[in-house]
Amino acid sequence: MSEQSGPTLQDRFAATNGDHQSMWKALWDDGTYLPWDRGQSSPSLVDLLNDKPSLITPSAPSEQLTVLVPGCGRGYDVLLFASHGLKSYGLELSSSAVTAAQENAKTSGLNPGLYNFVNGDFFTKDWQADTPEKFNVVYDYTFLCALDPSQGLREKWAERMAGLVKQGGVLICLEFPLYKDLELPGPPWPLREEIYKGLLEAVGFVREMYITPRRYLESGQGSDMVSVWRRQ
Ligand SMILES: C[S@@+](CC[C@H](N)C(=O)[O-])C[C@H]1O[C@@H](n2cnc3c(N)ncnc32)[C@H](O)[C@@H]1O
């Protein structure tokens, strides 16, 4: 998440007195200041899906795997999973982001039956009327770090992830920002390997891969890691 001139993302969220959901929606409704948007998926995810196809290969030819990308923004990652044949769902708090993702998807050339963008709050279930209750794969990049740790949301994130990933399925995290001083405010709020481990092991995930990506976005300053967590 790089910055432009004017108030930083951190300043804007600090000025909300804790109502961060309204700020995310306001940023998307305005649409002119979206500093996290890289216009593409991280090459770290592109490489993971190419290098570890077993993560997204169904056990039977008749099975179609499902994936959820919470806080999907314009949906680049949703479309990447769809391009691998998964039935792919993007979740966004902001209805303007959902509209932007739908517009972006039209240029992808992908079968529209393979992707779906849903408007809702990750921490509730009311957006799940037209989605599976649980998914084979969930992908987190720049979502956990978008949640203010002082609001107790990290533990709730982990509990919700445990409810959303099928038993035997995987949560893929592109861990970011690992370089950032833990005392600094977000978003993005700083994270560490130990924080992911503490949160996810407590709710029944076992880490089965921990990979230093060979390609990554500059925003991670070369510190991003890919972790793959199996739901027991
Ligand atoms: C830092 S942005 C990342 C967007 C996207 N993953 C990307 O990399 O371009 C975080 C996104 O999470 C969304 N978001 C924040 N809280 C959410 C919630 N509780 N449920 C669903 N989406 C949420 C915001 O609207 C925002 O688009």
Ligand as a Chemical Component Dictionary entry (heavy atoms), coordinates in Angstrom:
data_LIG
# 
_chem_comp.id                   LIG 
_chem_comp.type                 NON-POLYMER 
_chem_comp.pdbx_formal_charge   0 
_chem_comp.three_letter_code    LIG 
# 
loop_
_chem_comp_atom.comp_id 
_chem_comp_atom.atom_id 
_chem_comp_atom.alt_atom_id 
_chem_comp_atom.type_symbol 
_chem_comp_atom.charge 
_chem_comp_atom.model_Cartn_x 
_chem_comp_atom.model_Cartn_y 
_chem_comp_atom.model_Cartn_z 
_chem_comp_atom.pdbx_ordinal 
LIG C1  C1  C 0  -6.404  -3.372 1.759  1  
LIG S1  S1  S 1  -7.821  -3.659 0.837  2  
LIG C2  C2  C 0  -7.278  -5.042 -0.162 3  
LIG C3  C3  C 0  -8.130  -5.303 -1.376 4  
LIG C4  C4  C 0  -7.604  -6.425 -2.281 5  
LIG N1  N1  N 0  -7.381  -7.655 -1.525 6  
LIG C5  C5  C 0  -6.363  -6.005 -3.008 7  
LIG O1  O1  O 0  -5.268  -6.489 -2.649 8  
LIG O2  O2  O -1 -6.458  -5.183 -3.934 9  
LIG C6  C6  C 0  -8.870  -4.455 2.039  10 
LIG C7  C7  C 0  -10.262 -4.673 1.504  11 
LIG O3  O3  O 0  -11.027 -5.347 2.517  12 
LIG C8  C8  C 0  -12.351 -4.849 2.470  13 
LIG N2  N2  N 0  -12.910 -5.125 3.802  14 
LIG C9  C9  C 0  -12.574 -4.541 4.979  15 
LIG N3  N3  N 0  -13.280 -5.071 5.989  16 
LIG C10 C10 C 0  -14.071 -6.026 5.451  17 
LIG C11 C11 C 0  -15.036 -6.931 5.980  18 
LIG N4  N4  N 0  -15.313 -6.952 7.291  19 
LIG N5  N5  N 0  -15.663 -7.784 5.145  20 
LIG C12 C12 C 0  -15.378 -7.773 3.812  21 
LIG N6  N6  N 0  -14.487 -6.930 3.243  22 
LIG C13 C13 C 0  -13.838 -6.068 4.042  23 
LIG C14 C14 C 0  -12.199 -3.371 2.133  24 
LIG O4  O4  O 0  -13.351 -2.813 1.569  25 
LIG C15 C15 C 0  -11.011 -3.383 1.177  26 
LIG O5  O5  O 0  -11.407 -3.429 -0.167 27 
# 
loop_
_chem_comp_bond.comp_id 
_chem_comp_bond.atom_id_1 
_chem_comp_bond.atom_id_2 
_chem_comp_bond.value_order 
_chem_comp_bond.pdbx_ordinal 
LIG C1  S1  SING 1  
LIG S1  C2  SING 2  
LIG S1  C6  SING 3  
LIG C2  C3  SING 4  
LIG C3  C4  SING 5  
LIG C4  N1  SING 6  
LIG C4  C5  SING 7  
LIG C5  O1  DOUB 8  
LIG C5  O2  SING 9  
LIG C6  C7  SING 10 
LIG C7  O3  SING 11 
LIG C7  C15 SING 12 
LIG O3  C8  SING 13 
LIG C8  N2  SING 14 
LIG C8  C14 SING 15 
LIG N2  C9  SING 16 
LIG N2  C13 SING 17 
LIG C9  N3  DOUB 18 
LIG N3  C10 SING 19 
LIG C10 C11 SING 20 
LIG C10 C13 DOUB 21 
LIG C11 N4  SING 22 
LIG C11 N5  DOUB 23 
LIG N5  C12 SING 24 
LIG C12 N6  DOUB 25 
LIG N6  C13 SING 26 
LIG C14 O4  SING 27 
LIG C14 C15 SING 28 
LIG C15 O5  SING 29 
# 
